[in-house]
Amino acid sequence: MNTAIGRPVDRVDGHAKVTGGARYTAEISLPGLTYAAVVGARIPSGRVESVDASRALSAGGVLAVLTHENLPKIAGQPRLLPSLLGAAAPGQSFFPMQDAAVHYAGQPVALVVAESHEQAQYAASLVDVAYRREPSITAIDEGRDRVYEAQRLFGGLMPGRDERGDVGTALAEAPVRIEAGYRFAANHHNALEPPATTAVWEDGRLTLYDSTMGIRATQLTVAHLLGLPLSHVRVITHFVGGGFGSKAMTWPHVTLAAMAARHVGRPVRLALTRAQTYTSNGHREEQEQRISLGATRDGRLTAIRHHKLSITSHFDDWAEPATGVSSQLYDVEHYEGVHSLIHGNTMTPTFTRGPGETLGVFVLETAMDELAYELGVDPVELRLRNHARTDPRGNPWSSDGLAECLRLGAERFGWHGRDPRPRARRDGDWLIGTGMAAAAYPVAFFMPEQRARARVYEDGSAVVQTGTQEFGTGVLTVATQVAADALGLPLESVRFEAGDTDLPNTSAAVGSAGAGMVSAAVHAAATALRDRLVAMAVTDADSPLHGADPAAVEVADGRMRLRDRPETGETYADLMIRRRLADAEEVGSWTPPPLTTPHGLLTFGAQFAEVAVDPGLGLIRVRRMTGVFAPGRVLNPKLARSQLMGGMVWGLSQALLEGNEMDTRHGRWGASNLGEYLVPVNADIPEITVEFVEVEDDVVPLGIKGVGEIGQVGAAAAVANAVFHATGRRLRRLPLAAELVMDPPASS
């Protein structure tokens, strides 16, 4: 009997967070704690000629200065693999301070350890590093002669090319063609909590307190790099102040903290500064994309060609896979998606919320808007005409809902009856426009077996455990709801524990997979325990349920009872006290279906936006947004709505504010703080409406498809399409800077 799933339950960790009781990694207090500070390279390419640490070592409180000359070599070489796979997951296949080579600006070249954070930071500023600079490539325009087509992406997980049919012929023969090229500035994560790690050694065993989206990934990675048995590394993470992909992989600072702690023989905390987050935990890469659409006069797509070019590190083939949705969302026979790369002097890019598809769908959906105007077809109707009913292999979707999202979104937004003519509506000096976009995001099924443990006590209370971490999405709350329902207990009788690799294993909570995989493991464990206690009751001669068919027994409020005669039954506590059991427990597991499952796996949605544009000043103000999503079963509508709204805000930010450029003279990012890298504040955010279309899904665990990424996908495209409707101008760069938006001056 469901009693908790689907309810808008308040966060179980809310009180701890608002009262300061929640402890984040940089707040963990340990006896003898010391502090480390990173010295980052000031050049993008070359070598460290010398390091003079004399001034730093003579500063107050300094315990050590580590460089490539005295830092031990790592035991295992890093291999780039996504953290979902359940293996070691270093953020890049390069580990710094092993030799004198410099591959990117900000690369750690020295590490200072001191008694206090302030002493470490000051001493780091006193380390004198001499460099020999060599030629570098830090932007696409510098490396166009070095473009190559990627064979595999995501650590070899995905192909760099995806094609079917004959795109060239289909485009040449198409009655209507749209061709467009786009440029996108790099994006950074800017989580409220910068990455931090505290390392403690005791009797050859290592405990890490780490700000991570995957405690198991951290454990596996550090154990591999340091050559330690997995049982000798423990990772504890109770609360994470945001990650957005930056904490999905394990970056070098984590292992450096452990190496520094072993060197000084005391606990070491290494907390990155805000500026260092721009050079230490990946980013969404600078990129260019081109798309060609072929269609019939009645708006049926015949061909899509979608190419992406981006700059990556020169030691990894990493690119956000931008063509996963464009190859599936619409019913099109001929398709070609290609990823090309330039090896450059940056660190390896990484997952950034909605990786690949936030920009890939931007390209697709702005081109679809352009096609709608070319054909004189309503943009919503154009999507409905082309919506794919199966995936490209002919498999049915595990669950759909796109058409319902489009129709409901149009209704809630008031789309119908709009005047489609650009510049047709004004409000004083403001031009008013509305735009929309379809949204879709892949459902991730890459993880290995997921496990959880459930225990019921003789007083009828329960604790459920698994090795995940709360990184702001509410996983502790939804897992408690799932456990309560599976056990048939009141929500207040269940406690959920997480944040420790000593607990049963789950994978890193990335790719919108966190709620699905954690709840699947929790449900398996809790169901196994419930079934065990029911089996115990029906075989107990002293139980009112003795001899009953276990399938005929249900549990509500901790009481096992016959479904057709609810007055017959007993509580867990009655049974356990009679059997002299202080507690009973079970471990449950869930194994994802294979990637070859005969189903299409996408989460669908639709985005709508209204903007006001001042063409004289180049200002854009988003006045309202509506998002409708079909994420499968919604465990907690309050938390899901919050997640989706946050994604829509980030989509707005990506459209209007966020972007970082390389200063190619110095090979460094132009912005390195929140004063220069713009993110929205409360005054930037309009009225946002979030609606759900609940669809049943029997393929994904408990029918949960995830909401972490889909809220961002399509939002920027809806804003950009609204800007076109307001101004009549197609803008093909993000962010939509004022100089791009301004009307050109009238000729004299």
ZAMARGU-4260 file (C-alpha; in steps of 0.2 Angstrom, whole numbers, plus 5000, padded with zeros to 4 digits):
<rodrens>
0) 5000/5000/5000 | 5007/5017/4995 | 5007/5030/5009 | 5022/5041/5006 | 5027/5040/4987
5) 5019/5054/4977 | 5017/5065/4992 | 5025/5083/4993 | 5035/5078/5009 | 5046/5091/5016
10) 5065/5087/5016 | 5070/5076/5030 | 5086/5085/5030 | 5078/5102/5030 | 5079/5106/5048
15) 5098/5101/5049 | 5102/5113/5034 | 5092/5128/5040 | 5099/5127/5058 | 5117/5124/5053
20) 5117/5106/5059 | 5121/5099/5042 | 5140/5098/5041 | 5149/5100/5024 | 5166/5094/5020
25) 5175/5110/5024 | 5166/5111/5041 | 5172/5094/5047 | 5182/5097/5063 | 5196/5084/5067
30) 5210/5085/5080 | 5227/5090/5072 | 5219/5096/5056 | 5231/5106/5044 | 5227/5115/5028
35) 5233/5114/5010 | 5233/5127/4996 | 5236/5124/4978 | 5249/5134/4968 | 5242/5134/4950
40) 5253/5136/4934 | 5253/5153/4927 | 5256/5147/4909 | 5245/5136/4898 | 5260/5126/4890
45) 5278/5123/4894 | 5289/5117/4909 | 5292/5121/4927 | 5311/5127/4926 | 5312/5129/4945
50) 5302/5131/4961 | 5309/5142/4975 | 5299/5138/4991 | 5311/5146/5003 | 5300/5161/5007
55) 5285/5150/5009 | 5294/5138/5020 | 5300/5152/5032 | 5282/5159/5033 | 5273/5156/5049
60) 5264/5139/5052 | 5270/5131/5036 | 5274/5112/5037 | 5278/5107/5019 | 5279/5112/5001
65) 5276/5098/4989 | 5281/5099/4971 | 5285/5087/4957 | 5303/5085/4964 | 5297/5078/4981
70) 5279/5072/4978 | 5279/5052/4977 | 5273/5045/4960 | 5256/5038/4959 | 5254/5019/4959
75) 5241/5018/4945 | 5239/5028/4929 | 5222/5036/4928 | 5210/5031/4914 | 5195/5042/4910
80) 5179/5033/4913 | 5162/5040/4918 | 5158/5038/4936 | 5141/5030/4932 | 5151/5014/4927
85) 5155/5010/4944 | 5174/5010/4941 | 5188/5022/4946 | 5183/5038/4938 | 5197/5051/4937
90) 5191/5067/4929 | 5206/5066/4917 | 5219/5054/4912 | 5233/5066/4917 | 5239/5068/4935
95) 5249/5083/4940 | 5265/5086/4949 | 5273/5070/4942 | 5285/5079/4931 | 5289/5097/4926
100) 5277/5097/4911 | 5263/5110/4911 | 5248/5106/4900 | 5236/5120/4906 | 5235/5136/4916
105) 5229/5132/4934 | 5237/5115/4934 | 5244/5111/4951 | 5263/5114/4951 | 5265/5115/4970
110) 5255/5111/4986 | 5258/5121/5003 | 5253/5113/5019 | 5251/5124/5035 | 5243/5125/5052
115) 5229/5136/5046 | 5219/5140/5030 | 5225/5158/5030 | 5243/5153/5032 | 5242/5140/5018
120) 5235/5153/5006 | 5248/5166/5011 | 5262/5154/5009 | 5256/5148/4992 | 5257/5166/4986
125) 5276/5166/4991 | 5281/5151/4981 | 5291/5157/4966 | 5289/5146/4951 | 5300/5149/4935
130) 5293/5143/4919 | 5298/5140/4901 | 5283/5144/4890 | 5279/5135/4874 | 5266/5138/4861
135) 5248/5134/4866 | 5231/5131/4859 | 5217/5137/4871 | 5203/5142/4859 | 5195/5134/4844
140) 5201/5148/4832 | 5219/5144/4837 | 5217/5126/4832 | 5207/5125/4816 | 5221/5116/4807
145) 5221/5102/4820 | 5203/5097/4819 | 5200/5078/4819 | 5185/5067/4820 | 5183/5058/4837
150) 5181/5039/4836 | 5174/5037/4853 | 5168/5049/4867 | 5165/5048/4886 | 5180/5037/4889
155) 5176/5026/4874 | 5158/5024/4880 | 5150/5032/4865 | 5154/5033/4846 | 5159/5050/4839
160) 5148/5047/4823 | 5130/5042/4822 | 5122/5040/4805 | 5108/5031/4796 | 5101/5033/4778
165) 5109/5044/4765 | 5109/5062/4772 | 5118/5070/4758 | 5106/5065/4745 | 5091/5068/4756
170) 5096/5086/4760 | 5100/5089/4741 | 5083/5083/4736 | 5073/5091/4751 | 5060/5105/4745
175) 5065/5115/4760 | 5082/5116/4769 | 5087/5126/4785 | 5106/5127/4788 | 5113/5136/4803
180) 5130/5137/4812 | 5131/5142/4831 | 5145/5147/4843 | 5145/5144/4862 | 5156/5150/4875
185) 5162/5139/4889 | 5152/5136/4904 | 5157/5133/4922 | 5148/5124/4936 | 5150/5137/4951
190) 5142/5126/4964 | 5139/5135/4980 | 5151/5124/4989 | 5168/5124/4980 | 5176/5106/4980
195) 5185/5101/4996 | 5193/5086/5003 | 5199/5081/5020 | 5211/5066/5021 | 5215/5057/5037
200) 5228/5042/5038 | 5227/5029/5053 | 5237/5013/5053 | 5239/5013/5034 | 5221/5016/5031
205) 5214/5032/5023 | 5198/5041/5027 | 5192/5054/5015 | 5179/5067/5018 | 5175/5073/5001
210) 5163/5085/4992 | 5158/5072/4979 | 5143/5066/4969 | 5149/5048/4970 | 5158/5042/4986
215) 5161/5025/4978 | 5169/5034/4963 | 5181/5043/4975 | 5185/5027/4984 | 5189/5018/4969
220) 5199/5032/4960 | 5210/5036/4975 | 5213/5017/4979 | 5218/5015/4961 | 5230/5030/4961
225) 5238/5026/4977 | 5239/5007/4975 | 5229/5004/4991 | 5217/4989/4994 | 5199/4996/4992
230) 5195/4990/5010 | 5209/5003/5016 | 5200/5018/5009 | 5184/5025/5016 | 5175/5040/5010
235) 5162/5050/5020 | 5151/5063/5012 | 5134/5068/5021 | 5130/5084/5012 | 5136/5092/4996
240) 5133/5110/4992 | 5129/5107/4973 | 5139/5098/4960 | 5130/5100/4943 | 5143/5088/4936
245) 5159/5096/4943 | 5159/5083/4957 | 5154/5068/4947 | 5172/5063/4943 | 5187/5063/4955
250) 5199/5077/4951 | 5217/5077/4956 | 5215/5088/4972 | 5207/5074/4981 | 5222/5062/4979
255) 5234/5076/4982 | 5225/5079/4999 | 5228/5061/5003 | 5246/5062/4998 | 5249/5078/5008
260) 5242/5070/5023 | 5253/5055/5022 | 5268/5067/5020 | 5265/5078/5035 | 5258/5063/5046
265) 5242/5074/5050 | 5225/5076/5043 | 5225/5088/5029 | 5210/5099/5022 | 5212/5105/5004
270) 5198/5117/4999 | 5198/5125/4982 | 5196/5143/4980 | 5182/5150/4969 | 5195/5155/4956
275) 5202/5137/4956 | 5185/5129/4952 | 5187/5137/4935 | 5203/5127/4932 | 5202/5111/4943
280) 5185/5102/4940 | 5181/5103/4922 | 5169/5114/4912 | 5157/5114/4898 | 5169/5116/4883
285) 5169/5130/4870 | 5161/5123/4855 | 5153/5126/4838 | 5139/5117/4830 | 5131/5116/4813
290) 5114/5109/4808 | 5105/5106/4792 | 5087/5101/4791 | 5078/5095/4776 | 5059/5094/4775
295) 5044/5093/4764 | 5033/5108/4761 | 5020/5101/4773 | 5033/5101/4787 | 5039/5083/4787
300) 5057/5081/4791 | 5067/5071/4779 | 5085/5073/4785 | 5095/5080/4799 | 5114/5083/4799
305) 5121/5089/4815 | 5140/5092/4818 | 5149/5098/4833 | 5167/5104/4835 | 5174/5107/4853
310) 5191/5110/4861 | 5197/5097/4874 | 5213/5093/4883 | 5227/5085/4873 | 5227/5069/4883
315) 5209/5065/4882 | 5195/5063/4868 | 5181/5071/4878 | 5166/5080/4871 | 5149/5082/4877
320) 5138/5070/4866 | 5127/5083/4858 | 5118/5072/4845 | 5109/5059/4857 | 5092/5069/4856
325) 5093/5076/4839 | 5095/5058/4832 | 5080/5052/4841 | 5067/5066/4845 | 5059/5067/4828
330) 5054/5054/4815 | 5067/5056/4801 | 5074/5043/4790 | 5091/5051/4786 | 5103/5057/4800
335) 5121/5061/4802 | 5129/5066/4819 | 5148/5069/4820 | 5159/5075/4834 | 5175/5083/4830
340) 5189/5089/4842 | 5204/5100/4844 | 5217/5094/4857 | 5222/5110/4866 | 5229/5117/4882
345) 5214/5116/4894 | 5210/5103/4907 | 5198/5089/4901 | 5180/5096/4900 | 5167/5086/4910
350) 5149/5084/4913 | 5140/5100/4916 | 5121/5099/4919 | 5112/5092/4904 | 5129/5087/4896
355) 5128/5088/4878 | 5109/5090/4876 | 5107/5108/4883 | 5116/5114/4868 | 5113/5100/4856
360) 5094/5103/4859 | 5096/5122/4858 | 5103/5120/4840 | 5090/5107/4835 | 5075/5117/4842
365) 5080/5135/4836 | 5082/5127/4819 | 5065/5119/4820 | 5058/5136/4825 | 5067/5143/4809
370) 5059/5129/4799 | 5042/5133/4806 | 5043/5151/4801 | 5049/5146/4784 | 5034/5135/4781
375) 5021/5146/4790 | 5017/5131/4802 | 5014/5134/4820 | 5030/5129/4830 | 5020/5117/4842
380) 5011/5109/4827 | 5028/5106/4818 | 5034/5096/4833 | 5018/5086/4834 | 5019/5082/4816
385) 5037/5075/4817 | 5037/5067/4835 | 5045/5050/4834 | 5033/5036/4840 | 5048/5024/4841
390) 5067/5026/4843 | 5078/5025/4828 | 5079/5006/4830 | 5060/5004/4829 | 5059/5001/4848
395) 5044/5009/4857 | 5048/5022/4870 | 5049/5015/4888 | 5036/5029/4891 | 5032/5044/4880
400) 5022/5060/4884 | 5030/5072/4872 | 5014/5076/4863 | 5005/5078/4880 | 5018/5090/4886
405) 5017/5101/4870 | 4998/5102/4871 | 4997/5105/4890 | 5012/5118/4889 | 5003/5127/4875
410) 4987/5128/4885 | 4995/5133/4901 | 5006/5146/4893 | 4992/5153/4882 | 5001/5150/4866
415) 4986/5148/4854 | 4980/5164/4846 | 4997/5172/4847 | 5002/5183/4832 | 5017/5174/4824
420) 5024/5190/4816 | 5040/5196/4823 | 5040/5213/4831 | 5021/5213/4831 | 5019/5216/4849
425) 5026/5231/4860 | 5025/5237/4878 | 5032/5254/4877 | 5050/5253/4872 | 5050/5234/4874
430) 5047/5222/4860 | 5037/5207/4866 | 5040/5189/4860 | 5035/5171/4864 | 5045/5156/4860
435) 5044/5137/4863 | 5055/5121/4862 | 5053/5103/4864 | 5064/5095/4877 | 5071/5077/4879
440) 5086/5069/4889 | 5093/5052/4889 | 5089/5040/4903 | 5105/5033/4909 | 5107/5014/4911
445) 5126/5012/4913 | 5128/5008/4931 | 5132/4991/4939 | 5122/4982/4953 | 5115/4994/4966
450) 5113/4988/4984 | 5104/4994/5000 | 5101/4987/5017 | 5085/4988/5027 | 5083/4984/5046
455) 5067/4984/5056 | 5069/4985/5075 | 5057/4977/5088 | 5049/4993/5092 | 5043/4995/5074
460) 5055/5008/5068 | 5067/5005/5054 | 5083/5011/5046 | 5088/5009/5028 | 5106/5012/5022
465) 5115/5014/5005 | 5131/5022/5000 | 5125/5038/4991 | 5126/5056/4997 | 5114/5071/4998
470) 5120/5083/4986 | 5105/5095/4986 | 5092/5086/4976 | 5082/5078/4990 | 5088/5060/4989
475) 5087/5057/5007 | 5069/5062/5007 | 5063/5052/4992 | 5073/5036/4998 | 5064/5038/5015
480) 5047/5039/5006 | 5051/5023/4995 | 5057/5013/5011 | 5042/5018/5021 | 5030/5012/5007
485) 5039/4996/5004 | 5040/4992/5022 | 5022/4998/5025 | 5028/5009/5039 | 5023/5027/5043
490) 5036/5040/5036 | 5041/5045/5053 | 5046/5028/5058 | 5059/5026/5045 | 5077/5034/5045
495) 5088/5034/5030 | 5107/5034/5032 | 5119/5037/5018 | 5136/5046/5014 | 5148/5032/5019
500) 5157/5019/5008 | 5155/5007/5022 | 5137/5006/5018 | 5130/4995/5003 | 5136/5002/4986
505) 5127/5013/4974 | 5135/5022/4959 | 5138/5041/4957 | 5122/5050/4956 | 5124/5058/4939
510) 5115/5058/4923 | 5098/5061/4931 | 5100/5043/4938 | 5101/5047/4956 | 5083/5045/4962
515) 5080/5030/4951 | 5095/5019/4955 | 5094/5024/4974 | 5076/5021/4976 | 5077/5004/4966
520) 5090/4998/4978 | 5080/5004/4993 | 5064/4997/4987 | 5073/4980/4984 | 5080/4979/5001
525) 5064/4985/5010 | 5053/4973/5000 | 5065/4959/5004 | 5064/4963/5022 | 5045/4965/5022
530) 5043/4948/5013 | 5054/4940/5026 | 5044/4946/5040 | 5028/4941/5032 | 5035/4924/5028
535) 5040/4923/5047 | 5022/4927/5052 | 5013/4915/5041 | 5024/4900/5047 | 5022/4905/5065
540) 5009/4895/5074 | 5006/4909/5087 | 5003/4922/5073 | 4985/4927/5068 | 4992/4925/5050
545) 4998/4907/5052 | 4994/4897/5037 | 4990/4912/5026 | 4996/4914/5008 | 5010/4927/5009
550) 5003/4935/4993 | 4987/4939/5002 | 4996/4949/5016 | 4998/4968/5015 | 5007/4979/5027
555) 5000/4996/5033 | 5007/5007/5047 | 5018/4993/5053 | 5004/4980/5054 | 5004/4964/5043
560) 4986/4960/5039 | 4975/4950/5027 | 4970/4961/5012 | 4952/4954/5012 | 4951/4953/5031
565) 4961/4968/5037 | 4955/4965/5055 | 4966/4949/5055 | 4985/4952/5058 | 4998/4958/5069
570) 5012/4971/5069 | 5030/4969/5065 | 5034/4973/5084 | 5022/4959/5090 | 5030/4946/5079
575) 5048/4951/5083 | 5045/4953/5102 | 5037/4935/5102 | 5051/4928/5092 | 5064/4937/5103
580) 5071/4947/5089 | 5079/4964/5093 | 5080/4967/5074 | 5079/4959/5057 | 5088/4965/5041
585) 5090/4961/5023 | 5101/4967/5009 | 5093/4970/4992 | 5100/4974/4975 | 5094/4981/4958
590) 5103/4978/4942 | 5099/4989/4927 | 5094/4982/4911 | 5107/4980/4897 | 5110/4995/4885
595) 5102/4983/4872 | 5085/4984/4880 | 5072/4984/4866 | 5065/5001/4871 | 5069/5019/4868
600) 5075/5029/4883 | 5071/5047/4884 | 5063/5059/4896 | 5052/5071/4887 | 5046/5089/4890
605) 5041/5106/4882 | 5047/5123/4887 | 5038/5140/4883 | 5045/5158/4887 | 5040/5176/4885
610) 5053/5189/4884 | 5054/5208/4883 | 5068/5216/4872 | 5074/5233/4872 | 5082/5234/4855
615) 5091/5251/4858 | 5100/5245/4874 | 5101/5226/4869 | 5092/5221/4885 | 5082/5205/4887
620) 5070/5202/4901 | 5062/5185/4903 | 5044/5189/4909 | 5037/5171/4911 | 5042/5153/4908
625) 5031/5137/4908 | 5039/5120/4908 | 5029/5104/4906 | 5038/5087/4909 | 5035/5068/4908
630) 5048/5061/4920 | 5038/5045/4923 | 5033/5042/4941 | 5035/5057/4952 | 5041/5052/4970
635) 5039/5069/4978 | 5031/5083/4967 | 5038/5097/4979 | 5056/5091/4976 | 5054/5087/4958
640) 5046/5104/4954 | 5061/5112/4963 | 5073/5102/4953 | 5064/5107/4936 | 5063/5125/4941
645) 5081/5126/4945 | 5085/5118/4928 | 5074/5131/4919 | 5083/5145/4928 | 5100/5138/4922
650) 5093/5137/4905 | 5088/5155/4906 | 5106/5159/4913 | 5114/5149/4899 | 5104/5159/4886
655) 5107/5177/4893 | 5122/5177/4905 | 5134/5163/4906 | 5149/5162/4896 | 5168/5162/4898
660) 5181/5166/4885 | 5199/5162/4884 | 5212/5176/4885 | 5223/5168/4871 | 5237/5179/4875
665) 5240/5171/4892 | 5230/5155/4889 | 5219/5158/4904 | 5200/5160/4907 | 5195/5178/4906
670) 5183/5176/4921 | 5188/5167/4937 | 5175/5174/4949 | 5156/5177/4951 | 5159/5196/4948
675) 5164/5192/4930 | 5156/5176/4926 | 5138/5181/4927 | 5124/5170/4935 | 5106/5175/4938
680) 5100/5183/4954 | 5082/5183/4961 | 5078/5199/4951 | 5082/5190/4935 | 5070/5176/4937
685) 5052/5178/4931 | 5036/5169/4935 | 5040/5150/4932 | 5026/5137/4930 | 5031/5119/4931
690) 5018/5105/4926 | 5019/5086/4926 | 5013/5074/4913 | 5014/5057/4923 | 5017/5042/4912
695) 5019/5024/4917 | 5036/5016/4913 | 5038/4998/4916 | 5056/4998/4910 | 5065/5010/4922
700) 5066/5006/4941 | 5049/5011/4949 | 5045/5020/4934 | 5056/5035/4938 | 5065/5043/4924
705) 5073/5058/4933 | 5072/5076/4933 | 5090/5083/4936 | 5094/5088/4918 | 5077/5089/4908
710) 5072/5105/4916 | 5087/5114/4908 | 5085/5106/4891 | 5075/5117/4879 | 5074/5132/4891
715) 5088/5142/4882 | 5080/5138/4865 | 5063/5144/4870 | 5071/5160/4876 | 5081/5162/4860
720) 5065/5158/4849 | 5056/5171/4859 | 5069/5184/4856 | 5067/5181/4837 | 5049/5183/4839
725) 5051/5199/4847 | 5065/5206/4836 | 5064/5196/4820 | 5083/5192/4822 | 5091/5175/4823
730) 5105/5175/4835 | 5117/5161/4834 | 5129/5164/4849 | 5127/5160/4867 | 5125/5170/4878
735) 5114/5182/4869 | 5125/5197/4874 | 5118/5215/4872 | 5129/5219/4857 | 5121/5204/4848
740) 5103/5210/4852 | 5104/5228/4848 | 5096/5234/4832 | 5110/5240/4820 | 5111/5259/4819
745) 5101/5267/4806 | 5112/5272/4791 | 5114/5291/4789
</rodrens>
